[in-house]
Amino acid sequence: MTTYQVEQSPASPRTAALDALPCRDSWLRLGRAFPDLRIHHAAPRTGPGWTTATALAGDRAALDAMIAFDERLGLDLYGAPTRPDVTAGFSLHRYAWPVALAFTLPWLLERRVPLLPPSRVSINRGTGELTARPAGFHCLPDDPAAARPDALVVPDRPALDAALRTALAEHFAPLLDSFRPAVRRGPRTLWALVTDDVVDGLWYAAGLLGEEPRAVAELEALLTGDAAAAPFVGTPGFRGPAGARSRTRVSCCLYYTVRPAELCVSCPRAR
């Protein structure tokens, strides 16, 4: 083959994977299906409207500013102020739901788990955007990108699932420590909230992408409710057939304190 022929030949899947940005395809696919949430493969931003996860984990002023955003949002949505601890819980949920998707979508769609410590993530609540720049990623041996210098190859799917739980836990642990005084809940309750957001976020996004049955099965295998899944709490608990599935949350979002007559569909108080 001549040099010209090599230069004009399409890139092999392996070469393309080495050149591409890991996990970005999953995030782009989400943005096309759900324009209200866009995840950019980019460094953390600090301009107007942006807050870094590092600031939320370590700067009380940044955390207070995000909770104040939700206080104003609550007035707009409900016409009355919400309890301070409830507002802080809503704020944590509105952070955890989209950020968890930055991890779980590549795991579901590409069999890749990005490493995203707080120093690698920022959020803009006003525009529905995240930035995420992985420090590396876990993948399986047959992944075309396994030869990348930032790839951390694991032997099999159980190991990839364990890598996802660890990556999520390492991201959220300092955030929960920061939110805890404002939310006024213990660690188990806060991890239950994160567990629900991991499940509900991927379940919703997978439904938009035509991947709901696979997501349900894999979430059940990921979050088993035993010591192997710690610090996550409980199981996804799906029930019912495809198209009519439901689940009961393992945490309570406290929405009933705002609208007592309007329990959430998955409210544990309705058991």
Rosetta blueprint (number, residue, H / E / L):
1 M L
2 T L
3 T H
4 Y H
5 Q H
6 V H
7 E H
8 Q H
9 S L
10 P L
11 A L
12 S L
13 P H
14 R H
15 T H
16 A H
17 A H
18 L H
19 D H
20 A L
21 L L
22 P L
23 C L
24 R H
25 D H
26 S H
27 W H
28 L H
29 R H
30 L H
31 G H
32 R H
33 A H
34 F L
35 P L
36 D L
37 L L
38 R E
39 I E
40 H E
41 H E
42 A L
43 A L
44 P L
45 R L
46 T L
47 G L
48 P L
49 G L
50 W E
51 T E
52 T E
53 A H
54 T H
55 A H
56 L H
57 A H
58 G H
59 D L
60 R H
61 A H
62 A H
63 L H
64 D H
65 A H
66 M H
67 I H
68 A H
69 F H
70 D H
71 E H
72 R H
73 L H
74 G H
75 L H
76 D H
77 L H
78 Y H
79 G L
80 A L
81 P L
82 T L
83 R L
84 P H
85 D H
86 V H
87 T H
88 A H
89 G H
90 F H
91 S H
92 L H
93 H H
94 R H
95 Y H
96 A H
97 W H
98 P H
99 V H
100 A H
101 L H
102 A H
103 F H
104 T H
105 L H
106 P H
107 W H
108 L H
109 L H
110 E H
111 R L
112 R E
113 V E
114 P E
115 L L
116 L L
117 P L
118 P H
119 S H
120 R H
121 V E
122 S E
123 I E
124 N E
125 R L
126 G L
127 T L
128 G L
129 E E
130 L E
131 T E
132 A E
133 R L
134 P L
135 A L
136 G L
137 F E
138 H E
139 C E
140 L L
141 P L
142 D L
143 D L
144 P L
145 A L
146 A L
147 A L
148 R L
149 P L
150 D L
151 A E
152 L E
153 V E
154 V L
155 P L
156 D L
157 R H
158 P H
159 A H
160 L H
161 D H
162 A H
163 A H
164 L H
165 R H
166 T H
167 A H
168 L H
169 A H
170 E H
171 H H
172 F H
173 A H
174 P H
175 L H
176 L H
177 D H
178 S H
179 F H
180 R H
181 P H
182 A H
183 V H
184 R L
185 R L
186 G L
187 P H
188 R H
189 T H
190 L H
191 W H
192 A H
193 L H
194 V H
195 T H
196 D H
197 D H
198 V H
199 V H
200 D H
201 G H
202 L H
203 W H
204 Y H
205 A H
206 A H
207 G H
208 L H
209 L L
210 G L
211 E L
212 E H
213 P H
214 R H
215 A H
216 V H
217 A H
218 E H
219 L H
220 E H
221 A H
222 L H
223 L L
224 T L
225 G L
226 D L
227 A H
228 A H
229 A H
230 A L
231 P L
232 F L
233 V L
234 G L
235 T L
236 P L
237 G L
238 F L
239 R E
240 G L
241 P L
242 A L
243 G L
244 A L
245 R L
246 S E
247 R L
248 T L
249 R L
250 V L
251 S L
252 C L
253 C L
254 L L
255 Y H
256 Y H
257 T H
258 V L
259 R L
260 P L
261 A L
262 E L
263 L L
264 C L
265 V L
266 S L
267 C L
268 P H
269 R H
270 A H
271 R L
